[in-house]
Amino acid sequence: MNAVKAALVVIGLIVIGMIAWSLVKLLFSLVLYLVVGALVVGGAWYLYTRYGRPSRTRRW
């Protein structure tokens, strides 16, 4: 019986480790997407403020 309990504990630890690893990967990928999105928005805001709005009337 002790061997069965030990095997169940080991299997449980492996399953919990796999679930935890999947959650950690998901968390890091979400953080990466947020950082990339913030860089894109920040870059667009920088270009918009640097070059200003396009004029509505053309001056030739």
mmJSON file of the N, C-alpha and C atoms, coordinates in Angstrom:
{"data_MODEL":{"atom_site":{
"group_PDB":["ATOM","ATOM","ATOM","ATOM","ATOM","ATOM","ATOM","ATOM","ATOM","ATOM","ATOM","ATOM","ATOM","ATOM","ATOM","ATOM","ATOM","ATOM","ATOM","ATOM","ATOM","ATOM","ATOM","ATOM","ATOM","ATOM","ATOM","ATOM","ATOM","ATOM","ATOM","ATOM","ATOM","ATOM","ATOM","ATOM","ATOM","ATOM","ATOM","ATOM","ATOM","ATOM","ATOM","ATOM","ATOM","ATOM","ATOM","ATOM","ATOM","ATOM","ATOM","ATOM","ATOM","ATOM","ATOM","ATOM","ATOM","ATOM","ATOM","ATOM","ATOM","ATOM","ATOM","ATOM","ATOM","ATOM","ATOM","ATOM","ATOM","ATOM","ATOM","ATOM","ATOM","ATOM","ATOM","ATOM","ATOM","ATOM","ATOM","ATOM","ATOM","ATOM","ATOM","ATOM","ATOM","ATOM","ATOM","ATOM","ATOM","ATOM","ATOM","ATOM","ATOM","ATOM","ATOM","ATOM","ATOM","ATOM","ATOM","ATOM","ATOM","ATOM","ATOM","ATOM","ATOM","ATOM","ATOM","ATOM","ATOM","ATOM","ATOM","ATOM","ATOM","ATOM","ATOM","ATOM","ATOM","ATOM","ATOM","ATOM","ATOM","ATOM","ATOM","ATOM","ATOM","ATOM","ATOM","ATOM","ATOM","ATOM","ATOM","ATOM","ATOM","ATOM","ATOM","ATOM","ATOM","ATOM","ATOM","ATOM","ATOM","ATOM","ATOM","ATOM","ATOM","ATOM","ATOM","ATOM","ATOM","ATOM","ATOM","ATOM","ATOM","ATOM","ATOM","ATOM","ATOM","ATOM","ATOM","ATOM","ATOM","ATOM","ATOM","ATOM","ATOM","ATOM","ATOM","ATOM","ATOM","ATOM","ATOM","ATOM","ATOM","ATOM","ATOM","ATOM","ATOM","ATOM","ATOM","ATOM"],
"id":[1,2,3,4,5,6,7,8,9,10,11,12,13,14,15,16,17,18,19,20,21,22,23,24,25,26,27,28,29,30,31,32,33,34,35,36,37,38,39,40,41,42,43,44,45,46,47,48,49,50,51,52,53,54,55,56,57,58,59,60,61,62,63,64,65,66,67,68,69,70,71,72,73,74,75,76,77,78,79,80,81,82,83,84,85,86,87,88,89,90,91,92,93,94,95,96,97,98,99,100,101,102,103,104,105,106,107,108,109,110,111,112,113,114,115,116,117,118,119,120,121,122,123,124,125,126,127,128,129,130,131,132,133,134,135,136,137,138,139,140,141,142,143,144,145,146,147,148,149,150,151,152,153,154,155,156,157,158,159,160,161,162,163,164,165,166,167,168,169,170,171,172,173,174,175,176,177,178,179,180],
"type_symbol":["N","C","C","N","C","C","N","C","C","N","C","C","N","C","C","N","C","C","N","C","C","N","C","C","N","C","C","N","C","C","N","C","C","N","C","C","N","C","C","N","C","C","N","C","C","N","C","C","N","C","C","N","C","C","N","C","C","N","C","C","N","C","C","N","C","C","N","C","C","N","C","C","N","C","C","N","C","C","N","C","C","N","C","C","N","C","C","N","C","C","N","C","C","N","C","C","N","C","C","N","C","C","N","C","C","N","C","C","N","C","C","N","C","C","N","C","C","N","C","C","N","C","C","N","C","C","N","C","C","N","C","C","N","C","C","N","C","C","N","C","C","N","C","C","N","C","C","N","C","C","N","C","C","N","C","C","N","C","C","N","C","C","N","C","C","N","C","C","N","C","C","N","C","C","N","C","C","N","C","C"],
"label_atom_id":["N","CA","C","N","CA","C","N","CA","C","N","CA","C","N","CA","C","N","CA","C","N","CA","C","N","CA","C","N","CA","C","N","CA","C","N","CA","C","N","CA","C","N","CA","C","N","CA","C","N","CA","C","N","CA","C","N","CA","C","N","CA","C","N","CA","C","N","CA","C","N","CA","C","N","CA","C","N","CA","C","N","CA","C","N","CA","C","N","CA","C","N","CA","C","N","CA","C","N","CA","C","N","CA","C","N","CA","C","N","CA","C","N","CA","C","N","CA","C","N","CA","C","N","CA","C","N","CA","C","N","CA","C","N","CA","C","N","CA","C","N","CA","C","N","CA","C","N","CA","C","N","CA","C","N","CA","C","N","CA","C","N","CA","C","N","CA","C","N","CA","C","N","CA","C","N","CA","C","N","CA","C","N","CA","C","N","CA","C","N","CA","C","N","CA","C","N","CA","C","N","CA","C","N","CA","C","N","CA","C"],
"label_alt_id":[null,null,null,null,null,null,null,null,null,null,null,null,null,null,null,null,null,null,null,null,null,null,null,null,null,null,null,null,null,null,null,null,null,null,null,null,null,null,null,null,null,null,null,null,null,null,null,null,null,null,null,null,null,null,null,null,null,null,null,null,null,null,null,null,null,null,null,null,null,null,null,null,null,null,null,null,null,null,null,null,null,null,null,null,null,null,null,null,null,null,null,null,null,null,null,null,null,null,null,null,null,null,null,null,null,null,null,null,null,null,null,null,null,null,null,null,null,null,null,null,null,null,null,null,null,null,null,null,null,null,null,null,null,null,null,null,null,null,null,null,null,null,null,null,null,null,null,null,null,null,null,null,null,null,null,null,null,null,null,null,null,null,null,null,null,null,null,null,null,null,null,null,null,null,null,null,null,null,null,null],
"label_comp_id":["MET","MET","MET","ASN","ASN","ASN","ALA","ALA","ALA","VAL","VAL","VAL","LYS","LYS","LYS","ALA","ALA","ALA","ALA","ALA","ALA","LEU","LEU","LEU","VAL","VAL","VAL","VAL","VAL","VAL","ILE","ILE","ILE","GLY","GLY","GLY","LEU","LEU","LEU","ILE","ILE","ILE","VAL","VAL","VAL","ILE","ILE","ILE","GLY","GLY","GLY","MET","MET","MET","ILE","ILE","ILE","ALA","ALA","ALA","TRP","TRP","TRP","SER","SER","SER","LEU","LEU","LEU","VAL","VAL","VAL","LYS","LYS","LYS","LEU","LEU","LEU","LEU","LEU","LEU","PHE","PHE","PHE","SER","SER","SER","LEU","LEU","LEU","VAL","VAL","VAL","LEU","LEU","LEU","TYR","TYR","TYR","LEU","LEU","LEU","VAL","VAL","VAL","VAL","VAL","VAL","GLY","GLY","GLY","ALA","ALA","ALA","LEU","LEU","LEU","VAL","VAL","VAL","VAL","VAL","VAL","GLY","GLY","GLY","GLY","GLY","GLY","ALA","ALA","ALA","TRP","TRP","TRP","TYR","TYR","TYR","LEU","LEU","LEU","TYR","TYR","TYR","THR","THR","THR","ARG","ARG","ARG","TYR","TYR","TYR","GLY","GLY","GLY","ARG","ARG","ARG","PRO","PRO","PRO","SER","SER","SER","ARG","ARG","ARG","THR","THR","THR","ARG","ARG","ARG","ARG","ARG","ARG","TRP","TRP","TRP"],
"label_asym_id":["A","A","A","A","A","A","A","A","A","A","A","A","A","A","A","A","A","A","A","A","A","A","A","A","A","A","A","A","A","A","A","A","A","A","A","A","A","A","A","A","A","A","A","A","A","A","A","A","A","A","A","A","A","A","A","A","A","A","A","A","A","A","A","A","A","A","A","A","A","A","A","A","A","A","A","A","A","A","A","A","A","A","A","A","A","A","A","A","A","A","A","A","A","A","A","A","A","A","A","A","A","A","A","A","A","A","A","A","A","A","A","A","A","A","A","A","A","A","A","A","A","A","A","A","A","A","A","A","A","A","A","A","A","A","A","A","A","A","A","A","A","A","A","A","A","A","A","A","A","A","A","A","A","A","A","A","A","A","A","A","A","A","A","A","A","A","A","A","A","A","A","A","A","A","A","A","A","A","A","A"],
"label_entity_id":["1","1","1","1","1","1","1","1","1","1","1","1","1","1","1","1","1","1","1","1","1","1","1","1","1","1","1","1","1","1","1","1","1","1","1","1","1","1","1","1","1","1","1","1","1","1","1","1","1","1","1","1","1","1","1","1","1","1","1","1","1","1","1","1","1","1","1","1","1","1","1","1","1","1","1","1","1","1","1","1","1","1","1","1","1","1","1","1","1","1","1","1","1","1","1","1","1","1","1","1","1","1","1","1","1","1","1","1","1","1","1","1","1","1","1","1","1","1","1","1","1","1","1","1","1","1","1","1","1","1","1","1","1","1","1","1","1","1","1","1","1","1","1","1","1","1","1","1","1","1","1","1","1","1","1","1","1","1","1","1","1","1","1","1","1","1","1","1","1","1","1","1","1","1","1","1","1","1","1","1"],
"label_seq_id":[1,1,1,2,2,2,3,3,3,4,4,4,5,5,5,6,6,6,7,7,7,8,8,8,9,9,9,10,10,10,11,11,11,12,12,12,13,13,13,14,14,14,15,15,15,16,16,16,17,17,17,18,18,18,19,19,19,20,20,20,21,21,21,22,22,22,23,23,23,24,24,24,25,25,25,26,26,26,27,27,27,28,28,28,29,29,29,30,30,30,31,31,31,32,32,32,33,33,33,34,34,34,35,35,35,36,36,36,37,37,37,38,38,38,39,39,39,40,40,40,41,41,41,42,42,42,43,43,43,44,44,44,45,45,45,46,46,46,47,47,47,48,48,48,49,49,49,50,50,50,51,51,51,52,52,52,53,53,53,54,54,54,55,55,55,56,56,56,57,57,57,58,58,58,59,59,59,60,60,60],
"pdbx_PDB_ins_code":[null,null,null,null,null,null,null,null,null,null,null,null,null,null,null,null,null,null,null,null,null,null,null,null,null,null,null,null,null,null,null,null,null,null,null,null,null,null,null,null,null,null,null,null,null,null,null,null,null,null,null,null,null,null,null,null,null,null,null,null,null,null,null,null,null,null,null,null,null,null,null,null,null,null,null,null,null,null,null,null,null,null,null,null,null,null,null,null,null,null,null,null,null,null,null,null,null,null,null,null,null,null,null,null,null,null,null,null,null,null,null,null,null,null,null,null,null,null,null,null,null,null,null,null,null,null,null,null,null,null,null,null,null,null,null,null,null,null,null,null,null,null,null,null,null,null,null,null,null,null,null,null,null,null,null,null,null,null,null,null,null,null,null,null,null,null,null,null,null,null,null,null,null,null,null,null,null,null,null,null],
"Cartn_x":[0.816,0.0,0.856,1.985,2.834,3.386,3.685,4.201,3.136,1.88,0.784,0.591,0.625,0.484,1.634,2.845,4.0,3.873,3.4,3.22,2.151,1.062,0.006,0.499,1.329,1.888,2.794,3.616,4.523,3.725,2.715,1.879,1.144,0.653,-0.025,0.908,2.137,3.117,3.447,3.54,3.832,2.681,1.448,0.282,0.194,0.39,0.341,1.466,2.637,3.752,3.457,2.809,2.456,1.442,0.456,-0.55,0.098,0.974,1.652,2.528,3.229,4.085,3.243,2.093,1.215,0.722,0.375,-0.083,1.033,2.246,3.38,3.659,3.63,3.836,2.753,1.506,0.405,0.606,1.012,1.226,2.345,3.45,4.552,4.187,3.418,3.022,2.064,1.17,0.28,1.065,2.035,2.872,3.649,4.16,4.897,3.996,2.77,1.844,1.51,1.355,1.075,2.25,3.465,4.644,4.776,4.595,4.679,3.576,2.37,1.283,1.568,2.137,2.475,3.557,4.526,5.561,4.989,4.068,3.451,2.636,1.832,1.017,1.905,2.934,3.854,4.591,5.007,5.667,4.737,3.513,2.538,2.258,2.144,1.908,3.105,4.325,5.523,5.54,5.268,5.262,4.155,3.011,1.891,2.226,2.813,3.137,4.349,5.25,6.434,6.094,5.309,5.006,3.679,2.921,1.684,0.592,-0.517,-1.649,-1.456,-1.964,-1.904,-2.845,-2.387,-3.208,-4.425,-5.511,-6.737,-6.736,-6.037,-5.966,-4.573,-4.511,-3.204,-2.733,-1.472,-0.876,0.176,-0.009,0.925,1.851],
"Cartn_y":[-1.203,0.0,1.262,1.245,2.425,2.768,1.749,1.991,2.629,2.215,2.785,4.248,4.562,5.945,6.806,6.278,7.022,7.275,6.274,6.444,7.486,7.463,8.456,9.869,9.99,11.297,11.795,10.92,11.312,11.71,10.94,11.261,12.584,12.795,14.053,15.241,15.1,16.177,16.475,15.435,15.639,16.377,15.979,16.637,18.09,18.342,19.714,20.544,19.961,20.662,21.011,20.103,20.384,21.515,21.504,22.563,23.899,23.898,25.126,25.657,24.77,25.194,25.817,25.245,25.812,27.194,27.372,28.677,29.715,29.301,30.228,30.66,29.716,30.066,31.014,30.773,31.645,33.047,33.135,34.435,35.202,34.545,35.221,35.64,34.835,35.22,36.405,36.451,37.611,38.876,38.767,39.93,40.372,39.429,39.775,40.496,40.01,40.68,42.084,42.268,43.596,44.544,44.057,44.893,45.287,44.346,44.655,45.63,45.436,46.365,47.747,47.847,49.152,49.832,49.068,49.654,50.167,49.425,49.857,51.128,51.146,52.326,53.511,53.279,54.361,54.901,54.026,54.478,55.272,54.821,55.559,56.928,56.974,58.253,59.189,58.645,59.446,60.033,59.205,59.71,60.724,60.505,61.436,62.785,62.767,64.042,64.705,63.933,64.529,65.218,64.582,65.136,65.878,65.834,66.583,66.002,66.665,66.225,66.683,65.91,66.385,67.57,68.521,69.722,69.39,70.104,69.857,70.636,71.721,72.495,72.372,72.255,72.154,73.534,73.784,75.045,74.708,75.167,74.882,76.014],
"Cartn_z":[0.0,0.0,0.0,0.671,0.714,-0.662,-1.456,-2.798,-3.678,-3.492,-4.274,-3.903,-2.605,-2.162,-2.674,-2.637,-3.132,-4.632,-5.371,-6.81,-7.102,-6.331,-6.522,-6.197,-5.168,-4.815,-5.933,-6.47,-7.558,-8.787,-9.139,-10.296,-10.071,-8.857,-8.539,-8.659,-8.18,-8.304,-9.765,-10.567,-11.989,-12.664,-12.375,-12.98,-12.521,-11.239,-10.733,-11.347,-11.504,-12.152,-13.589,-14.31,-15.704,-15.793,-14.908,-14.896,-14.537,-13.545,-13.143,-14.271,-14.973,-16.08,-17.197,-17.487,-18.511,-18.101,-16.837,-16.364,-16.391,-16.053,-16.095,-17.533,-18.471,-19.879,-20.362,-19.971,-20.359,-19.794,-18.537,-17.908,-18.607,-18.891,-19.566,-20.981,-21.687,-23.037,-23.004,-22.02,-21.899,-21.581,-20.692,-20.364,-21.594,-22.367,-23.581,-24.576,-24.773,-25.681,-25.19,-23.879,-23.342,-23.548,-23.37,-23.574,-25.04,-25.936,-27.369,-27.765,-27.263,-27.549,-27.023,-25.814,-25.251,-26.074,-26.569,-27.423,-28.738,-29.318,-30.576,-30.363,-29.309,-29.031,-28.677,-27.886,-27.538,-28.75,-29.631,-30.862,-31.761,-31.859,-32.667,-32.056,-30.738,-30.05,-30.238,-30.176,-30.386,-31.791,-32.783,-34.16,-34.367,-33.767,-33.922,-33.302,-32.119,-31.473,-32.109,-32.685,-33.298,-34.609,-35.415,-36.724,-36.753,-35.718,-35.64,-36.507,-36.459,-37.274,-38.714,-39.64,-41.034,-41.211,-42.002,-42.191,-43.042,-42.781,-43.533,-44.852,-44.907,-46.145,-46.714,-48.005,-48.653,-49.055,-48.786,-49.232,-50.258,-51.458,-52.531,-52.639],
"occupancy":[1.0,1.0,1.0,1.0,1.0,1.0,1.0,1.0,1.0,1.0,1.0,1.0,1.0,1.0,1.0,1.0,1.0,1.0,1.0,1.0,1.0,1.0,1.0,1.0,1.0,1.0,1.0,1.0,1.0,1.0,1.0,1.0,1.0,1.0,1.0,1.0,1.0,1.0,1.0,1.0,1.0,1.0,1.0,1.0,1.0,1.0,1.0,1.0,1.0,1.0,1.0,1.0,1.0,1.0,1.0,1.0,1.0,1.0,1.0,1.0,1.0,1.0,1.0,1.0,1.0,1.0,1.0,1.0,1.0,1.0,1.0,1.0,1.0,1.0,1.0,1.0,1.0,1.0,1.0,1.0,1.0,1.0,1.0,1.0,1.0,1.0,1.0,1.0,1.0,1.0,1.0,1.0,1.0,1.0,1.0,1.0,1.0,1.0,1.0,1.0,1.0,1.0,1.0,1.0,1.0,1.0,1.0,1.0,1.0,1.0,1.0,1.0,1.0,1.0,1.0,1.0,1.0,1.0,1.0,1.0,1.0,1.0,1.0,1.0,1.0,1.0,1.0,1.0,1.0,1.0,1.0,1.0,1.0,1.0,1.0,1.0,1.0,1.0,1.0,1.0,1.0,1.0,1.0,1.0,1.0,1.0,1.0,1.0,1.0,1.0,1.0,1.0,1.0,1.0,1.0,1.0,1.0,1.0,1.0,1.0,1.0,1.0,1.0,1.0,1.0,1.0,1.0,1.0,1.0,1.0,1.0,1.0,1.0,1.0,1.0,1.0,1.0,1.0,1.0,1.0],
"B_iso_or_equiv":[0.0,0.0,0.0,0.0,0.0,0.0,0.0,0.0,0.0,0.0,0.0,0.0,0.0,0.0,0.0,0.0,0.0,0.0,0.0,0.0,0.0,0.0,0.0,0.0,0.0,0.0,0.0,0.0,0.0,0.0,0.0,0.0,0.0,0.0,0.0,0.0,0.0,0.0,0.0,0.0,0.0,0.0,0.0,0.0,0.0,0.0,0.0,0.0,0.0,0.0,0.0,0.0,0.0,0.0,0.0,0.0,0.0,0.0,0.0,0.0,0.0,0.0,0.0,0.0,0.0,0.0,0.0,0.0,0.0,0.0,0.0,0.0,0.0,0.0,0.0,0.0,0.0,0.0,0.0,0.0,0.0,0.0,0.0,0.0,0.0,0.0,0.0,0.0,0.0,0.0,0.0,0.0,0.0,0.0,0.0,0.0,0.0,0.0,0.0,0.0,0.0,0.0,0.0,0.0,0.0,0.0,0.0,0.0,0.0,0.0,0.0,0.0,0.0,0.0,0.0,0.0,0.0,0.0,0.0,0.0,0.0,0.0,0.0,0.0,0.0,0.0,0.0,0.0,0.0,0.0,0.0,0.0,0.0,0.0,0.0,0.0,0.0,0.0,0.0,0.0,0.0,0.0,0.0,0.0,0.0,0.0,0.0,0.0,0.0,0.0,0.0,0.0,0.0,0.0,0.0,0.0,0.0,0.0,0.0,0.0,0.0,0.0,0.0,0.0,0.0,0.0,0.0,0.0,0.0,0.0,0.0,0.0,0.0,0.0,0.0,0.0,0.0,0.0,0.0,0.0],
"pdbx_formal_charge":[null,null,null,null,null,null,null,null,null,null,null,null,null,null,null,null,null,null,null,null,null,null,null,null,null,null,null,null,null,null,null,null,null,null,null,null,null,null,null,null,null,null,null,null,null,null,null,null,null,null,null,null,null,null,null,null,null,null,null,null,null,null,null,null,null,null,null,null,null,null,null,null,null,null,null,null,null,null,null,null,null,null,null,null,null,null,null,null,null,null,null,null,null,null,null,null,null,null,null,null,null,null,null,null,null,null,null,null,null,null,null,null,null,null,null,null,null,null,null,null,null,null,null,null,null,null,null,null,null,null,null,null,null,null,null,null,null,null,null,null,null,null,null,null,null,null,null,null,null,null,null,null,null,null,null,null,null,null,null,null,null,null,null,null,null,null,null,null,null,null,null,null,null,null,null,null,null,null,null,null],
"auth_seq_id":[1,1,1,2,2,2,3,3,3,4,4,4,5,5,5,6,6,6,7,7,7,8,8,8,9,9,9,10,10,10,11,11,11,12,12,12,13,13,13,14,14,14,15,15,15,16,16,16,17,17,17,18,18,18,19,19,19,20,20,20,21,21,21,22,22,22,23,23,23,24,24,24,25,25,25,26,26,26,27,27,27,28,28,28,29,29,29,30,30,30,31,31,31,32,32,32,33,33,33,34,34,34,35,35,35,36,36,36,37,37,37,38,38,38,39,39,39,40,40,40,41,41,41,42,42,42,43,43,43,44,44,44,45,45,45,46,46,46,47,47,47,48,48,48,49,49,49,50,50,50,51,51,51,52,52,52,53,53,53,54,54,54,55,55,55,56,56,56,57,57,57,58,58,58,59,59,59,60,60,60],
"auth_comp_id":["MET","MET","MET","ASN","ASN","ASN","ALA","ALA","ALA","VAL","VAL","VAL","LYS","LYS","LYS","ALA","ALA","ALA","ALA","ALA","ALA","LEU","LEU","LEU","VAL","VAL","VAL","VAL","VAL","VAL","ILE","ILE","ILE","GLY","GLY","GLY","LEU","LEU","LEU","ILE","ILE","ILE","VAL","VAL","VAL","ILE","ILE","ILE","GLY","GLY","GLY","MET","MET","MET","ILE","ILE","ILE","ALA","ALA","ALA","TRP","TRP","TRP","SER","SER","SER","LEU","LEU","LEU","VAL","VAL","VAL","LYS","LYS","LYS","LEU","LEU","LEU","LEU","LEU","LEU","PHE","PHE","PHE","SER","SER","SER","LEU","LEU","LEU","VAL","VAL","VAL","LEU","LEU","LEU","TYR","TYR","TYR","LEU","LEU","LEU","VAL","VAL","VAL","VAL","VAL","VAL","GLY","GLY","GLY","ALA","ALA","ALA","LEU","LEU","LEU","VAL","VAL","VAL","VAL","VAL","VAL","GLY","GLY","GLY","GLY","GLY","GLY","ALA","ALA","ALA","TRP","TRP","TRP","TYR","TYR","TYR","LEU","LEU","LEU","TYR","TYR","TYR","THR","THR","THR","ARG","ARG","ARG","TYR","TYR","TYR","GLY","GLY","GLY","ARG","ARG","ARG","PRO","PRO","PRO","SER","SER","SER","ARG","ARG","ARG","THR","THR","THR","ARG","ARG","ARG","ARG","ARG","ARG","TRP","TRP","TRP"],
"auth_asym_id":["A","A","A","A","A","A","A","A","A","A","A","A","A","A","A","A","A","A","A","A","A","A","A","A","A","A","A","A","A","A","A","A","A","A","A","A","A","A","A","A","A","A","A","A","A","A","A","A","A","A","A","A","A","A","A","A","A","A","A","A","A","A","A","A","A","A","A","A","A","A","A","A","A","A","A","A","A","A","A","A","A","A","A","A","A","A","A","A","A","A","A","A","A","A","A","A","A","A","A","A","A","A","A","A","A","A","A","A","A","A","A","A","A","A","A","A","A","A","A","A","A","A","A","A","A","A","A","A","A","A","A","A","A","A","A","A","A","A","A","A","A","A","A","A","A","A","A","A","A","A","A","A","A","A","A","A","A","A","A","A","A","A","A","A","A","A","A","A","A","A","A","A","A","A","A","A","A","A","A","A"],
"auth_atom_id":["N","CA","C","N","CA","C","N","CA","C","N","CA","C","N","CA","C","N","CA","C","N","CA","C","N","CA","C","N","CA","C","N","CA","C","N","CA","C","N","CA","C","N","CA","C","N","CA","C","N","CA","C","N","CA","C","N","CA","C","N","CA","C","N","CA","C","N","CA","C","N","CA","C","N","CA","C","N","CA","C","N","CA","C","N","CA","C","N","CA","C","N","CA","C","N","CA","C","N","CA","C","N","CA","C","N","CA","C","N","CA","C","N","CA","C","N","CA","C","N","CA","C","N","CA","C","N","CA","C","N","CA","C","N","CA","C","N","CA","C","N","CA","C","N","CA","C","N","CA","C","N","CA","C","N","CA","C","N","CA","C","N","CA","C","N","CA","C","N","CA","C","N","CA","C","N","CA","C","N","CA","C","N","CA","C","N","CA","C","N","CA","C","N","CA","C","N","CA","C","N","CA","C","N","CA","C","N","CA","C"],
"pdbx_PDB_model_num":[1,1,1,1,1,1,1,1,1,1,1,1,1,1,1,1,1,1,1,1,1,1,1,1,1,1,1,1,1,1,1,1,1,1,1,1,1,1,1,1,1,1,1,1,1,1,1,1,1,1,1,1,1,1,1,1,1,1,1,1,1,1,1,1,1,1,1,1,1,1,1,1,1,1,1,1,1,1,1,1,1,1,1,1,1,1,1,1,1,1,1,1,1,1,1,1,1,1,1,1,1,1,1,1,1,1,1,1,1,1,1,1,1,1,1,1,1,1,1,1,1,1,1,1,1,1,1,1,1,1,1,1,1,1,1,1,1,1,1,1,1,1,1,1,1,1,1,1,1,1,1,1,1,1,1,1,1,1,1,1,1,1,1,1,1,1,1,1,1,1,1,1,1,1,1,1,1,1,1,1]
}}}
